[in-house]
Amino acid sequence: MILASMILILSIGLFLFYLQATCQKILARKFDQEYFQSIVDANRLEFPFVRKALEEFDTPVDYPWICMTLKCDYLALTYLLKNAANAEQSYSREERLLMLYFRAIFGALCTLHFLKLHEKPAVLKLTAILQHFADVIGYRVNKVRFGNLSASDYLLTL
Amino acid sequence: MIETLVQHGIQYGVYLAEVGLFLYLVLWGHCKRLAGVSLYVAGLLTIDTIARPRVLALYGFTSPQYFYFFYVTDAILALSAFLLVCSFFRRASVERREMWQSLRLVLVSVFIIVVGISCVSLKMNYTNLFGRFTTEFEQNLYFTCLVLNTVLYILIQHVQVADDELELLVCGMGIQFAGPAANFALMYLTPGSHFFMSVMQYVGPLCTLGMLGLCFYAVRIPKAARARAREARRLGNAAVRRA
């Protein structure tokens, strides 16, 4: 009975661990340049400021502002993922998995806040997911060409 | 009605994924490079899409023949997954010969112990296979494989193997082992519960689907990325040797 209980707890723990490791592996994908910056500037996304505030200035977590900011950025980026330079107008499987991962960490962040525990690592993970989404959108937009110009070059000529 | 539809949907999804991954490995020429994965997927395909439906059609879902066949083939698949994890150990330590030589002995010993204990316990409980024994046996077998897989994951992180494909394959096997191990443990703790018995019909195929999806994603990592990983591994090893 005790052995079965231990196996149950450890197996559930390891199942979640492997899911998390898979998501982190997808997030670790390197892009050949920082595509996310143009998307952040064009859409006035705020997650880089959240990350900068936490990493560089080590400010205490302003929970309501961070929640609102990350949620808004998430909604904007998931909309763009589906509709910007995406001929299929749907999410890929890895995007769906990362969206689930974002929601799970967001839920964990609420729990951490409720229990008054350290929230910073969860917030940094959320910003990493948002940056990945922005990178994917930027990469796709960059591939769209207007004559000999890429999308960003085209915008500069206007 | 809806439950049956969902079950069939998941089951046919698994069949499609198995056939798709196997064809992808064969037609895109990954068979030689990923011989272990190809053999495992071929075994899974043969048992899951050909043998089990045939036995089910011949004897019916509630027959003892189907029960025995299902659990014996499940144990065979778990043992072949064990061997696949061993092949991943070899891949992780391909440039560290001393480590592989000591690992090989440990893995062979563990495999012999697992097979030996499995055979002995099956023989001792031959008349009691319909009871809780089967659940306990499967739970222990899957958990042993899960522990071995986790040791491999820790090893990959420890020796810093720059192989994204291998890491994703190991994560896939972890999901494949962890889900059923937890479910068998739950079935063992709640004997006679039809709810957990019916949950098992979803957990197993869903975990297999997750594992196949991850394998497909891992195999599709572009050649350039794999070459970068190999180069990083080579440079890392050179630095270790210099040190």
Contacts between the chains, C-beta under 8 A, distances in Angstrom:
chain1	res1	chain2	res2	distance
A	1	B	189	7.1
A	4	B	136	7.6
A	4	B	139	6.7
A	4	B	185	4.8
A	4	B	188	4.6
A	4	B	189	5.2
A	5	B	185	7.4
A	5	B	189	6.6
A	7	B	139	6.0
A	7	B	140	7.8
A	7	B	143	5.0
A	7	B	181	6.2
A	7	B	182	7.6
A	7	B	185	4.4
A	8	B	182	5.6
A	8	B	185	3.8
A	8	B	186	5.9
A	8	B	189	6.7
A	10	B	143	7.5
A	10	B	146	8.0
A	11	B	142	7.9
A	11	B	143	6.5
A	11	B	146	6.4
A	11	B	178	4.9
A	11	B	179	7.7
A	11	B	181	4.1
A	11	B	182	3.7
A	11	B	185	6.4
A	12	B	178	7.5
A	12	B	182	5.0
A	14	B	146	6.0
A	14	B	150	6.1
A	14	B	174	6.3
A	14	B	178	4.7
A	15	B	174	7.6
A	15	B	175	6.5
A	15	B	178	3.6
A	15	B	179	5.8
A	15	B	182	6.3
A	17	B	174	7.6
A	18	B	171	4.9
A	18	B	174	3.6
A	18	B	175	5.1
A	18	B	178	6.3
A	19	B	175	6.8
A	21	B	153	7.3
A	21	B	167	7.7
A	21	B	171	5.1
A	21	B	174	7.8
A	22	B	168	6.8
A	22	B	171	4.5
A	22	B	172	7.8
A	22	B	175	7.7
A	22	B	214	6.3
A	25	B	164	6.7
A	25	B	167	5.9
A	25	B	168	5.8
A	25	B	171	6.8
A	28	B	164	7.9
A	93	B	213	6.6
A	93	B	217	7.6
A	94	B	217	6.8
